[in-house]
Amino acid sequence: MKNAILKKIEENTVVVGVIGLGYVGLPLAVTFARQGLNVLGFEKSQEKADKVNRGENYIGDITDEDLRSVVETKTLLATTDFSRIKECDAAIICVPTPLDKFKKPDMRFIEASCRDIGRFMTKGTFVSLESTTYPTTTEDFMLPILEEESGLSHGKDFWLAFSPERVDPGNEDYKTDNTPKVFGALDEDGKEVGLALYRKAIKHLYPVSSPRVAEMVKILENTYRLVNISLVNELALLSGKMDIDIWEVIDAAKSKPYGFQAFYPGPGIGGHCIPLDPFYLEHIAKKYDFDLTMIHTAGHIDTLMAHRMTIKITSALNQHKKALNGSKILFLGVAYKPNIDDARESPALKIMDEVVKKGGVVSYHDPFVAQAKTPDGNDFESVSFEHIKEADAVVVTTKHKNVDMIKVIQESKLIVDLCNSVETGTSSAFKL
């Protein structure tokens, strides 16, 4: 079986199934398809599947032309029929891994994918998970489900691996194909098959000894950022009280050619990975009776940022003899980072909820995000840029490059700048 799939990979006759056509899955599917491999994209959403099959792109990290080309050449086809997994030689899982309301890992999507694959996969199938999760997921959670549903045995009938996604939305330099990829399989045959497959689409692979090592790599990468961003956010708040410009401090510190890496403050941490991954690690750490004190503290600091930013807004209004209650507050940017359309876990949305609770009249402008729902369930639509004139305070929460900050400075009554978007000393601005 191993030789058979390796031959298919070599001859480009292998069929790759990608489960989940979102921010991770669709770019990966297109990348494989551009190399001439036949790709089946599996989606629960009929709307998304139909869009893909019409060549209608909804993901910023792939070009409209690339999607259309692989659809027109029929190397990529999207389907909601999961029984077609039986046609696939490889199944790569790229589904969401959110947290539930108790901040516990929500494994429903991974479980459903494993059951769908297990029901229909045939002998000789390679399975890989790319969704961020806690270490031991592949071997302790996925493997039993796949074997139970399929009646097949790992190592004898199929192979299983973990290769974490490294998607950075909006990054112009690093895309799916040229971002180094970590890969860990449960056995040597699975390692050989998986590396051969991924080499078709990815330029640089970094194999590790096991899936649990690969799972920990992803958690480490994002927890590293959480800890350092939380540190600099706390220092920024202290610096503000001490009349110190934290941005000047960071610029001076990064002049040191060794031993320091610059991280920058902001209204909080957004995106699907950094705010969530530490809770995945905490989940598994408890099973080993281990307390992740530093990570817990960093997560706690980030959780408090929305409240602290609301205090910033309130204080700025007070200095203009206004109360937050009843004031019109316009947020500039709800995407979690600049120049993308992704508002998942955006700190702006959390601050908007806090301001609503305090009686503020909230609106937002974002050229990338037309509609947004906050964690508390408040629905908003992006208003026109001209609304900055009517706002009692304009809160800059995302530093989009196509927002005219000169006009914001000229026409706003008050600016609460949480992203270093205006120069220090601007008379109408209060900075983080």
N, C-alpha and C positions, 0 to 999 in steps of 0.2 A: 504493500500500500504506500509506503514512504516513497519508494522509487517511482511509483505511478504518479503521485502528486508532484514530485520534483520534476518529472518529465513534462507534465502539463505546465508547470510554472516556467520552465525553460523555453517551452514552445509557445508560450502566451495563449494556451488554450484553457487555462485554469479559470473557473468561474468564482468570483469573489462576491460574497453577500455582505452588505454593510447594513447593520440594524440601527436605525435612527438617523435621519437626514437633517440634523440640526447644525450648530456651529462647528462641531467636530466631524460628524459623519458625512455631510455633503462635500466639504472640501476633500476629505479622504477618498470618497467614492470617485470624485472627478479626477483626482490625482492618479488613481489606479487606471481609470478609463482612458486617460490621456496617453498612457503607456501601451494602449491597445488591448488591455485585459477586459474581459466581459464582466460587468459589474451589475448586480441586482441590488437596488437600494430598497430596504424594507421600512415601511412607515405605517404607524397606526392611523395617521391623519390622511384621509383621502384627499383633502385639499392640497396638502404639501406634495403628495405623490403626483397629483395631476399637474401642479405647477412645474415640478421637475420634468415631467414628460412633455410639457409644452416648451421647455427651455426657459422658463421664467425664474430668474435668480432671486433669492431672498436672503442670501448670505453675503456679507461684504467682503469676505476674504477670498472669494473666487470671482473671476470676471464673468460678465454676461456671455462674452464670446466663448470662453472655455466651456461653460455649461452647455451652450447651444451646440457646440461642435461635437461633444461626446454624445449628446442626445440624438443629433442628426445622423451620426455614424452608427448609432444603436449599440455603442459600447457601454452605455449607461441606461438602465431602465428602472424606474421606480414602481413599486407594487405594494399593495396592502394584503396580498395573499401570501401568508407566511408558510403555506404548504410548499411554496416554491423553494424553500430552503433545501429541499432534497436535490435541487439542481446545482447546489453550491458545493465547491470543494473546500472553501474557507468561509467562515462566518465571523465577522468582526463587529463587536458590540460597542456602540457609541451612544448610549442613552443617558438621560439625566440621572444624577445621584443627589437629590435634594436632602434637606433635613426635615423631619416632622416637627410638629408644634412643640415637642419636648426637646428639640435640638438633638435628636437621635437620628442616625443614618436611616434614610428611607430607601429600602432596597427593592421596592416593588418593581421598578422598571428593569433592573438587572434580573430579578427572579423571573419576570414574565418573558424576558428575552431568552433566558436559559430554557424555560419550559417550551417555548416555541421552537427553539433550535433542537432540543432533545426529542420532541415529537416527530420531527421530520428529517433530521440529518441521517445520512447514510454512513457506512463504514468508510474510513479514510478521510474524515473531515477534520480540518484544523480550525480551532475556535480560539479567538483572542478577545480579551476585554480591554477597552481603552478608557472607560469611564473612571474618574477619580473615586477611590474607595479606600477602606482601611486595609492594612496588611493582613494577610491570610484569607482575604475574600475569595481569591481564585481557587485555592485548594480546599478550604473549609466550607464555603458557601456555594460556589458554582459547581464544583465537581460532583458532589452528591446529587444535585438536581439533574445535571446532564445525564449521569449514569442511570438515575431512576427513570427519567422520562424516555430515554432512548433504549435502555436495556443493553447498552454497549459498555465496554470497559476501556478506561483510559490507558494509553500506552499500547494497547492491543488493537483497538478499533478506532480511536480518535486521539487527537492531541489538544492540549489546553495551555494557554499562555496569557500573560498580562503585558501590555505595552502602553504606558500612560500617554494620553494626548498631551501635546504641548502647544496649544493654540493660543496665540496672542492677538486678539482682534485688533485690526487697524495697523499692525506692524507691517511696514512696507518692505522691510529687508528679509524677514524670516517668515516663510509660509510652510505649509505641510511638507513639501518635498525637500526643503533644505534645512529644516530644523533637526538637529541630531535626535535620534529616537532610541530610547532605552527599551530593552526587550528582555523578558525573563520567562522561560518555559518550564513546565513540570518535569520534563525528561529530555534527554539528548536528541531523540528523534524529533520531538516537537520543536526544539531549538533550531535544528537544521532546516526543517520545513518552514518555520516562521521567518527565519532570517532570509531564506531564499525568496519568500513571498514579499516581504516588506522591502527587500532590495529593489524590487521592480518599481517601487514608487518613491522610496526615500533614499536620499544620497548617502547619509551617514547613520549607521546603526551602532548602538553601544549595548552589547549583550551583557547581562548579569546572570548570576548563578541560579536565581529562582524567581518566581512571580512575587513572593513576599518582599524580596529586595527591591524589585521594580516598583511595587506598590509604595514602599517606604520612600523611595526616591521622589516620587511625586508629592507625597505629603511633606517631605523635607523642603523641597523647593518652595512650596507655597507658605509653609509655616515660617520659614526664614524671612519671607517678605512681611508676613503678619507681624512678627516680633519687632522687626526693625521699623516698619511704618508706625506701629503703635508707640514705639519709643520716641520717634521724632515728633509724632502728634502730641504726646504729653509734654515734651520739651518746648514745642511751639506754644502751648497754652501757658506754660510757666514763663516763657520769654515775653509773651504779650503782657503779662502782669508786671514784668520787670522793665518794660519799655526797651526790649532788645529785639531787633529784627532777626528772626530765626533764619530767614533766607540768606542774609548776609553772613550769619554764622556758618551755615552749611557751605556756602561758596568759599569761605576762608578755610574751612576744615578739609575740603576736597583738594586744596592745593598740595596737601601732603601726598607724596607719590606712592605711599605704601600704607597698609594697615587701616585704611578707611575707605568705605564705599558710601556714596551719597544716597540717602533716601529723603523723600520730600513730604512735608506735611500736607494735609488736605482735610476735607470734611468728614472723612471716614473711608473705609475700604469697601469696594464693590466687586462685582463680578461673581461668577459661579464658584470659583475655586478658593481664593484666599480667605474670605470670611467663613467658609464652611469646612475646609479641610481639617483644621485643628479639632473640630468636634468629632470627626471621623477617627482621628488618632486617640482622642480621649475615650471614645467608645471602646476601642480594643485595649487601651492601656488599663482600663478598669478590670478587664478579664484577667490581667496579669498582676492585679493588685498594685498598680503603679500610679503615682500622682504626678501629673504633668504641670507643675506649679507655674513655671515661666509661661508656658503656652496658655494656660488658663488665665493668667493675669493679662497677657496681651489681648486675648479675646475679650476680656472684661473691659479693657480700655477702649477697644473699638466699639463695643456695645454702648458705651456711654457717650460716644462722639455726637450722636444726633441731639441728645439733651444739651451737651455743652455748646454745640453750634447754635441751638435755639437761644441759649443764654446770651451768646454773642450778638445775635440779631436783636434781642430785647434790649441789651445794653446800648447798642448803636441807636436804636429808636429813642430810648430814654434821653440820650444826649441831644436829640433833636426835639425834645419835649413831646414825644409821642409814646403811646402805649402800643404794645403788640396787639392787644385785643382791638379788633376793628380796623387795623392797618392793612393796606394792600401790599402784599409781599409777592414779588415776582422772582422766581428762581430762573437763573440762566443756566440751562443744561441739566438734564436728568439722566443722561447716559453715564455709566459708571466710570468711563475714561474718555479722553478727548477723541473726537472725530470718528465715532462709531455709533451704531444704532442699538446697542445692547444696554438695557437698563436693569439687568438682573442684579439684585442685591444692591442697587445704587444707594449710596448714602444720601443723595438728594431726596429720594422718595421718603426715607425715614425721617429726615428733618422736616419735610413738608407735613407729615403726619403730626409731628410734635407741634408745629406752628398752628395747624388746624385745631388741635386740642386746646391751644392757648387763645383761640378766638381770632387768629389771623385770617385774612381773606387771601387765599393762596391761588396763584396761577403760575404757569411756567412757559418759557420759550426754549425750544430745542430744534434746530434745523434737521436733526437726524431722527428724532423720536416724535412721531405725530401724536401718539396716545400713550398714556401710562396709568398703571394702577399701583397704588401704594400698598405697603404691607397691611395697613388697616382697611383696605378695600375702597379707598377713595379713588374715583376715576377722574382723570384730567385729560384735556386735549391741549396741545401746544397752541399758544396765542401768538399773534403777530409781534414782531420785534418792536413795533411802535408803542406797545403797552408799557415800555420802560418809562415813558413820560408820565404815566398816570400812577405808577407805583410809589408808595411811601418808602419802600426799600427794595433795591435790586440785589439779590443774593447770588453771587457767582459761585456755582457749585461744580461746573465742568468747563474747562478751558478749551472750547472749540475754536479752531483756527479761523473759521468763516464767520465768527461773530465780531462785529465792528466795536471793539472795546473803546476806541476813541469817541465814538458816538455815545456809548454807554456812559462814559465819564462826562461828556458834555451835557447830556439830557437827563441824567438821573438825579433825583433829589438826594438820594443816599445810596451808597454802595457798601455792601458787606462782602468783602473779597476773601473767599476761602481757598483760592487757588493761585495766589500771587499773579493775578491778571492785570493789576494796575500798579503803577510805580508808587513806592513808598513816599508819603508826603502829599498824595492827592487829597485835596481838601475834603471832598465829599465821601471818602472811602475809609472804612474800618477793616483792617486786615486780620487774618487768623494769627 
